[in-house]
Amino acid sequence: MFSISALAGTLREIARDYAGSANIELVPKAYEDALAYARNRYYTDTADVFIAAGSNGAFLQNQLEAPLVIIRTDGFDVMQALASARKASAAVGLVSYEHSFEELEQFARAFDVPLNTRTYRTPEDARRAVRELAQLGVKVVVGSGLVTEIAQEMGLEAILIYSRQGVVKAFEEAIRLASAKASGGVRRNSQAYTYHNEQDLIGNSKAVEKLRNTIRLCGSIDFSVLIQGETGVGKELVAQSIHTSSPRAGKPFVAINCASLTESLLESELFGYEEGAFSGAVKGGRAGMFESAQGGTVFLDEIGDMPLAFQTRLLRILEDSTVRRIGSASPRKVDFRLLAASNVNLQQAVEEGRFREDLYFRLNEMLIHIPPLRERTEDIAELAGYFLRTTPVRVSKSRFDEFLHLALPILQSLPWPGNIRQLKNVCRRAAVMMLQESDLSSWPTWFPDLMVDSQNSALSPGQLKDLPGPIDSMNALALAYSRAPKHGRAEIVREALKVVGGEVNKVAEGLGISRSTVWRLGKSV
């Protein structure tokens, strides 16, 4: 792990929890020093995976050939940090690496939280950004370890943008990669990693019950399985469930995302290499994923992004049950079961020449289609309840239940392009808002802002009509009106007139527009 910042304390604390599962070393280096150190450790086979964050992580990601896990933040992490900062001062600044959080600025405006944002690429940029915020009267700065150190140097309070959960997630991903890379030391069922089974699928809809039955069937038959579904539906959870329900359950489960690695790194990770195969190859060579999974299961996620040349080699491995390491002429016998997943239409990819037809049919011995969330809306109540209860925010169960009772009609009417992953994010954001909003009856005014990562960030009038109570509905309609393009405002006005029984004065007051505008836009009512 590379850290020269305030993040080091959190890393050190969490690393102790994994002392029995992995050898984790905290390295106080950054940028060029970290790159040189990492290359030396990786090519001398004394380190398998590296963890970094912020600008240091971005620098290494562009330069380092070794597996690297970035400690990432999501909107929930940032909102938690901002909520903590808000308790210390009303004047809060956010400094983020490279990109600004426009959706958070929108969120802050909606809830009247003063927020000044800046971005940076280099340490000099970060120092300049913090100085500008200080000159604006900001008292608390939220940002990376580098940013918080600079803020503290300037006499400001500082809140780390990284959550404990984000660091834990990075650790677990790094351990997974290290286990999969190690020759003979692949990832196995242990305290360090717990695999899912079909009972971890949340929901009681017919679609979910059918999926559970299909998983059990696939587990009992040692065929290749192609798992298809939109992003965020839980394809790896299904793959793990197939593995744990199969006779191979006690053997390794090795997973790799074909879209997350460079072509050269993907080749060495999949096929392995012999000593001297290329510059930097470790002494004795290294086993690839297929060898490491001996007797177990290989899961290739986003297989539609696998280069065509690798598709040919993969097909040969599946047909011959042998693999040749890079730099070797001798085949090695392998025994594994292949599961593959894709969120794109592989048949279309075949027609377009981006995916081999013979490999497609070899993978498609059994097919599982995971339905999107919009096709199993009866499961949303149970899913949302689970995500709310397991969110690391101190909110009572009764408040979660109250919110779910109020919001469920809208939750069930949304298209959810990000599926279960998006629903989870929305529930986590809602939990944060419950810390600030004592009266949940106002939820329609702030709920649309929880949808900032959706392609449908504003609720339509048709969805708003089911909101509880005319006052709450009018608040939500006012929010929708303020964001709607000109051609969409008439529909909102007509919906508002329906809500209040055609009383023009109430609509004008509720939407903040003139009576004449109400008459003009609502004249078709």
C-alpha positions in Angstrom: 0.0 0.0 0.0 1.3 3.4 -0.9 0.4 6.4 1.3 2.2 9.5 2.5 -1.0 11.1 3.9 -3.5 11.1 6.7 -5.1 8.1 5.1 -2.1 6.0 6.4 -3.7 5.8 9.9 -6.9 4.3 8.5 -4.9 1.9 6.3 -2.7 0.8 9.1 -5.7 0.1 11.4 -7.6 -1.9 8.8 -4.5 -3.8 7.7 -4.3 -5.3 11.2 -7.7 -6.9 10.7 -6.2 -8.8 7.7 -3.0 -9.9 9.4 -3.9 -13.5 9.3 -5.0 -13.4 5.6 -2.3 -11.5 3.8 1.0 -9.8 4.3 0.2 -6.1 3.9 2.9 -3.5 4.0 2.4 0.2 4.3 4.9 2.1 2.1 5.3 5.9 2.6 6.2 6.7 -1.0 4.4 8.5 -3.8 4.6 9.2 -7.6 8.0 8.3 -9.1 9.4 6.9 -5.9 6.4 4.7 -5.5 6.6 3.6 -9.1 10.2 2.5 -8.9 9.6 0.7 -5.6 6.5 -1.1 -7.0 8.3 -2.3 -10.1 11.2 -3.6 -8.1 8.9 -5.5 -5.7 6.7 -6.9 -8.5 9.5 -8.1 -10.8 11.4 -9.6 -8.0 8.3 -11.5 -7.0 8.1 -10.0 -3.5 4.7 -8.4 -4.0 1.6 -9.4 -6.0 -0.8 -6.5 -5.8 -0.6 -2.8 -4.9 -3.1 -0.4 -3.3 -3.1 3.3 -3.8 -5.5 6.3 -3.8 -6.1 9.7 -5.2 -3.6 11.4 -7.5 -0.9 8.9 -6.4 -3.2 6.0 -7.5 -4.0 7.7 -10.8 -0.2 8.2 -11.5 0.6 4.6 -10.7 -2.4 3.4 -12.8 -1.0 5.0 -15.9 2.6 3.8 -15.3 2.6 0.5 -13.4 2.4 -2.8 -15.2 1.5 -4.7 -12.0 -2.0 -5.3 -10.6 -3.2 -2.1 -8.8 -6.3 -1.6 -6.8 -7.5 2.0 -6.4 -9.3 3.0 -3.2 -12.4 4.6 -4.6 -15.1 6.9 -3.3 -18.7 7.0 -4.3 -21.4 9.6 -3.7 -22.3 7.9 -0.4 -18.7 8.3 0.9 -18.7 12.0 -0.1 -22.1 12.7 1.5 -21.0 11.1 4.7 -17.9 13.2 4.8 -19.9 16.3 4.0 -22.4 15.5 6.7 -19.5 15.2 9.2 -18.0 18.5 8.0 -21.3 20.3 8.2 -21.5 19.5 12.0 -18.2 21.4 12.4 -18.9 24.4 10.3 -21.4 25.8 7.8 -18.5 26.8 5.5 -17.4 23.6 3.8 -15.1 23.0 0.9 -14.6 19.9 -1.2 -11.4 19.2 -3.1 -11.5 16.2 -5.4 -9.0 14.6 -7.8 -9.5 15.6 -11.5 -13.3 15.8 -11.7 -15.8 17.8 -9.8 -18.9 16.3 -8.2 -21.5 18.3 -10.1 -24.3 16.1 -8.8 -23.2 16.9 -5.2 -23.2 20.7 -6.0 -26.8 20.2 -7.1 -27.5 18.1 -4.0 -26.0 20.8 -1.8 -28.1 23.5 -3.4 -31.3 21.5 -3.0 -30.6 21.2 0.8 -29.2 24.7 1.3 -25.8 23.4 2.2 -23.1 25.9 1.3 -20.4 24.0 -0.6 -17.4 25.3 -2.5 -15.7 22.8 -4.8 -12.2 22.6 -6.4 -10.3 20.0 -8.3 -6.6 19.1 -8.6 -4.1 17.0 -10.5 -0.8 17.7 -8.8 0.2 18.4 -5.2 0.7 22.0 -6.3 -2.8 22.2 -7.6 -4.1 20.8 -4.3 -2.3 23.4 -2.3 -3.6 26.2 -4.5 -7.2 24.8 -4.2 -7.1 24.7 -0.4 -5.6 28.2 -0.3 -8.4 29.5 -2.4 -11.0 27.9 -0.2 -9.4 29.4 2.9 -9.5 32.8 1.3 -13.2 32.3 0.7 -13.8 31.7 4.4 -14.1 27.9 4.3 -13.4 26.4 7.7 -13.6 22.7 6.9 -12.1 20.9 3.9 -13.2 17.5 2.6 -10.7 15.6 0.4 -8.0 13.0 0.0 -5.2 12.4 2.4 -3.0 14.8 0.6 -5.7 17.5 0.7 -6.4 17.0 4.4 -2.7 17.3 5.2 -2.5 20.6 3.3 -5.7 21.9 5.0 -4.4 21.1 8.4 -1.1 22.8 7.6 -3.1 25.9 6.8 -5.0 25.7 10.1 -8.2 24.4 8.7 -10.3 21.4 9.9 -10.1 18.5 7.5 -12.3 15.4 6.8 -11.1 12.4 4.8 -13.2 11.7 1.8 -12.5 7.9 2.1 -14.8 5.7 4.1 -13.7 2.7 6.1 -15.9 0.6 3.9 -14.1 1.8 0.8 -10.8 0.9 2.2 -12.0 -2.6 3.3 -13.4 -3.1 -0.2 -10.0 -2.3 -1.8 -8.3 -4.6 0.7 -10.6 -7.5 -0.2 -10.2 -6.9 -3.9 -6.4 -6.8 -3.5 -6.4 -10.1 -1.6 -8.6 -11.7 -4.2 -6.2 -10.6 -7.0 -3.1 -11.7 -5.0 -4.7 -15.1 -4.3 -5.6 -15.6 -7.9 -2.2 -14.6 -9.1 -0.1 -16.8 -6.8 1.1 -20.1 -8.2 -0.7 -22.7 -6.1 -2.0 -20.0 -3.8 -5.3 -19.3 -5.4 -8.4 -17.8 -3.7 -10.2 -20.4 -1.7 -13.2 -20.4 0.7 -11.8 -19.0 3.9 -12.3 -16.3 6.5 -10.6 -13.8 4.1 -13.3 -14.3 1.5 -16.8 -15.7 1.8 -18.5 -16.8 -1.4 -22.2 -16.2 -2.2 -24.8 -18.9 -2.8 -28.2 -18.8 -4.3 -29.8 -18.0 -1.0 -28.0 -14.7 -1.0 -30.2 -13.6 -3.9 -32.7 -11.2 -2.3 -36.3 -11.4 -3.3 -39.3 -13.8 -3.6 -40.5 -13.0 -7.1 -41.1 -15.7 -9.7 -38.0 -14.4 -11.6 -35.7 -14.8 -8.6 -37.1 -18.2 -7.7 -36.5 -19.3 -11.3 -33.0 -17.9 -11.1 -32.3 -19.9 -7.9 -33.5 -23.1 -9.5 -31.4 -22.4 -12.6 -28.3 -21.8 -10.4 -28.9 -25.1 -8.6 -29.3 -26.9 -12.0 -26.1 -25.3 -13.4 -24.2 -26.3 -10.3 -25.1 -29.9 -10.7 -24.0 -30.1 -14.4 -20.3 -29.4 -15.2 -21.0 -27.3 -18.3 -19.8 -23.9 -19.3 -22.3 -21.2 -18.4 -22.8 -17.8 -20.1 -24.4 -15.3 -17.7 -26.0 -12.3 -19.4 -27.6 -9.3 -17.9 -27.5 -5.5 -17.7 -24.9 -3.7 -15.5 -25.6 -3.9 -11.8 -27.9 -7.0 -11.8 -25.4 -9.2 -9.9 -23.6 -11.4 -12.4 -20.7 -12.3 -10.2 -23.0 -13.1 -7.3 -24.7 -15.6 -9.6 -21.3 -17.0 -10.8 -20.2 -17.5 -7.2 -23.5 -19.2 -6.4 -23.1 -21.7 -9.2 -19.6 -22.5 -7.9 -20.7 -23.0 -4.3 -23.6 -25.3 -5.4 -21.3 -27.4 -7.6 -19.0 -30.4 -6.8 -16.1 -27.9 -7.3 -17.1 -25.8 -4.4 -14.1 -26.8 -2.3 -11.7 -25.8 -5.0 -10.6 -22.4 -6.2 -12.9 -19.7 -7.6 -10.8 -17.4 -9.8 -12.3 -14.3 -11.2 -11.0 -11.7 -13.6 -12.6 -8.7 -15.3 -11.5 -8.8 -19.0 -12.2 -5.0 -19.4 -10.2 -3.9 -16.4 -6.7 -4.9 -17.4 -4.4 -3.9 -20.3 -4.0 -6.4 -23.1 -0.4 -7.3 -22.0 -1.4 -7.8 -18.3 -4.5 -9.7 -19.3 -2.4 -12.1 -21.3 0.1 -12.8 -18.5 -2.7 -13.1 -15.9 -4.8 -15.5 -18.0 -2.0 -17.7 -19.5 1.0 -17.3 -17.2 4.5 -17.1 -18.4 7.9 -18.8 -18.2 11.1 -17.4 -16.8 12.7 -15.0 -19.3 9.6 -14.8 -21.5 9.8 -11.0 -21.4 11.7 -8.2 -19.6 10.8 -8.3 -16.0 9.4 -11.9 -15.9 10.0 -13.3 -12.5 12.5 -16.2 -11.9 10.7 -19.5 -12.3 7.8 -18.0 -14.2 4.3 -17.7 -13.0 1.1 -19.7 -13.3 -1.9 -18.0 -15.0 -5.5 -18.0 -14.0 -6.4 -21.3 -15.7 -3.6 -23.2 -13.9 -4.3 -21.5 -10.6 -8.0 -22.6 -10.8 -7.0 -26.3 -11.0 -10.0 -28.3 -10.1 -12.2 -25.3 -9.6 -13.9 -22.5 -11.5 -12.7 -19.6 -13.6 -15.1 -16.6 -14.0 -14.4 -14.3 -16.9 -16.5 -11.1 -16.4 -17.1 -8.7 -19.3 -15.9 -11.4 -21.7 -17.2 -9.4 -24.6 -14.2 -7.1 -24.2 -11.7 -9.9 -24.6 -9.4 -9.3 -27.6 -10.0 -11.6 -30.6 -6.5 -13.1 -30.4 -7.2 -14.1 -26.8 -10.6 -15.5 -27.8 -8.8 -17.9 -30.1 -6.4 -19.1 -27.4 -9.3 -19.5 -24.9 -11.2 -21.6 -27.3 -8.2 -23.9 -27.8 -7.8 -24.2 -24.0 -11.5 -25.2 -23.7 -11.2 -27.7 -26.5 -7.9 -29.3 -25.4 -7.9 -28.7 -21.6 -4.3 -27.6 -21.9 -2.6 -24.2 -21.6 0.7 -22.9 -22.8 2.4 -20.2 -20.8 3.9 -17.2 -22.6 7.4 -18.3 -23.7 6.7 -22.0 -23.5 6.2 -24.6 -26.2 5.0 -27.3 -23.7 1.3 -27.6 -22.9 0.1 -28.0 -19.3 -2.9 -30.0 -18.5 -5.7 -27.9 -16.8 -9.0 -28.9 -15.2 -11.5 -26.1 -14.5 -15.0 -25.1 -15.2 -15.6 -21.8 -17.1 -18.3 -19.3 -16.3 -18.5 -16.1 -18.3 -20.5 -13.0 -18.1 -21.4 -10.1 -20.4 -23.6 -7.0 -20.2 -23.6 -6.7 -24.0 -25.4 -8.7 -26.7 -22.7 -11.3 -27.7 -24.8 -12.5 -30.6 -24.7 -9.0 -32.0 -20.9 -8.9 -31.3 -20.6 -12.1 -33.3 -22.5 -10.5 -36.2 -20.3 -7.5 -36.1 -17.1 -9.5 -36.1 -16.1 -8.5 -32.5 -16.6 -12.0 -31.0 -15.8 -15.5 -32.3 -19.0 -17.4 -33.2 -17.4 -20.8 -32.2 -16.4 -19.4 -28.8 -19.8 -18.0 -28.3 -21.4 -21.5 -28.8 -18.7 -23.1 -26.6 -19.5 -20.7 -23.8 -23.2 -21.0 -24.3 -23.6 -24.6 -23.2 -26.0 -23.3 -20.6 -27.4 -19.7 -20.6 -28.6 -17.7 -17.6 -30.3 -14.4 -18.2 -30.6 -12.2 -15.1 -33.7 -10.0 -15.3 -33.3 -6.3 -14.8 -34.8 -4.8 -11.6 -37.6 -3.1 -13.6 -38.9 -6.6 -14.5 -39.0 -7.8 -10.8 -40.4 -4.7 -9.1 -42.1 -6.9 -6.5 -38.6 -7.5 -5.0 -37.8 -3.8 -4.6 -39.4 -3.6 -1.1 -37.2 -6.4 0.2 -34.1 -5.2 -1.5 -34.5 -1.6 -0.4 -35.3 -2.7 3.2 -32.1 -4.8 3.2 -29.9 -2.0 1.8 -31.4 0.5 4.3 -30.8 -1.8 7.3 -27.3 -2.7 6.3 -26.2 0.9 5.6 -23.5 2.0 8.0 -25.6 5.0 9.2 -27.1 5.2 12.6 -30.8 5.6 11.8 -33.5 3.7 13.6 -35.3 0.8 11.9 -38.6 2.6 12.4 -37.4 5.6 10.4 -36.2 3.3 7.6 -39.6 1.5 7.7 -41.4 4.9 7.5 -39.4 6.1 4.6 -39.9 2.8 2.7 -43.6 2.9 3.3 -43.8 6.5 1.8 -41.3 6.0 -1.0 -42.1 2.4 -2.2 -44.6 3.4 -4.9 -42.0 5.6 -6.6 -39.2 3.1 -6.1 -41.3 0.5 -7.9 -42.1 2.9 -10.8 -38.6 3.9 -11.7 -36.7 2.3 -14.6 -33.5 1.7 -12.6 -30.9 1.7 -15.5 -28.2 0.8 -12.9 -30.4 -2.0 -11.5 -29.6 -3.3 -8.0 -26.4 -1.4 -7.7 -28.2 1.9 -8.3 -31.0 1.0 -5.9 -28.3 0.3 -3.2 -26.7 3.7 -3.9 -30.1 5.5 -3.6 -30.9 3.8 -0.3 -27.5 4.7 1.1 -28.0 8.3 0.2 -31.5 8.3 1.7 -30.1 7.0 4.9 -27.7 9.9 5.0 -30.5 12.4 4.4 -32.5 10.9 7.3 -29.7 12.1 9.6 -30.5 15.6 8.5 -34.2 15.6 7.9 -36.3 15.1 11.1 -39.6 15.2 9.2 -39.8 12.4 6.6 -43.1 13.8 5.2 -40.9 16.2 3.2 -39.2 13.4 1.4 -40.7 14.2 -2.0 -38.7 17.4 -2.1 -35.3 15.8 -1.6 -35.9 12.3 -3.0 -35.2 13.3 -6.7 -31.8 14.5 -5.7 -30.9 11.0 -4.5 -31.2 9.9 -8.2 -28.2 12.0 -9.3 -26.5 9.0 -11.0 -29.6 8.0 -12.9 -30.3 8.7 -16.6 -33.7 9.8 -15.3 -32.6 12.1 -12.5 -35.9 14.0 -12.3 -39.1 12.2 -11.6 -41.8 12.5 -14.3 -45.2 14.0 -13.5 -46.7 10.5 -14.1 -44.4 9.1 -11.3 -45.1 12.1 -9.1 -48.8 11.7 -9.1 -48.6 8.8 -6.7 -46.7 10.7 -4.0 -48.5 10.8 -0.7 -50.7 13.9 0.0 -51.3 17.0 -2.0 -48.8 19.2 -0.2 -46.0 16.7 -0.6 -47.0 16.2 -4.2 -46.9 19.9 -4.9 -43.5 20.2 -3.4 -42.2 17.5 -5.7 -44.0 19.0 -8.7 -42.4 22.4 -7.9 -39.0 20.7 -7.9 -39.8 19.0 -11.2 -41.0 22.2 -12.7 -37.8 24.1 -11.8 -35.8 21.5 -13.7 -38.1 20.8 -16.6 -37.3 22.1 -20.1 -39.9 24.6 -21.5 -41.7 22.0 -23.6 -42.2 19.8 -20.5 -43.7 22.4 -18.1 -47.3 22.3 -19.4 -47.6 18.6 -18.4 -46.4 19.5 -14.9 -48.8 22.3 -14.5 -51.7 20.1 -15.7 -50.7 17.4 -13.1 -50.5 20.1 -10.4 -54.0 21.3 -11.2 -55.3 17.7 -10.9 -53.6 17.4 -7.5 -55.3 20.5 -6.0 -58.7 20.0 -7.8 -58.1 22.7 -10.4 -57.4 25.6 -8.0 -55.3 28.0 -10.0 -54.2 30.1 -7.0 -52.8 27.0 -5.2 -50.9 25.9 -8.3 -49.4 29.4 -8.9 -48.3 29.6 -5.3 -47.0 26.0 -5.2 -45.0 26.2 -8.4 -43.9 29.8 -7.9 -45.4 31.1 -11.1 -48.0 33.6 -12.1 -51.7 32.8 -12.4 -51.6 33.7 -16.1 -48.8 31.2 -16.7 -51.0 28.5 -15.0 -53.9 29.4 -17.2 -51.8 29.4 -20.3 -50.0 26.1 -19.7 -53.0 24.4 -18.2 -55.6 25.5 -20.6 -56.1 22.0 -22.0 -57.4 20.8 -18.6 
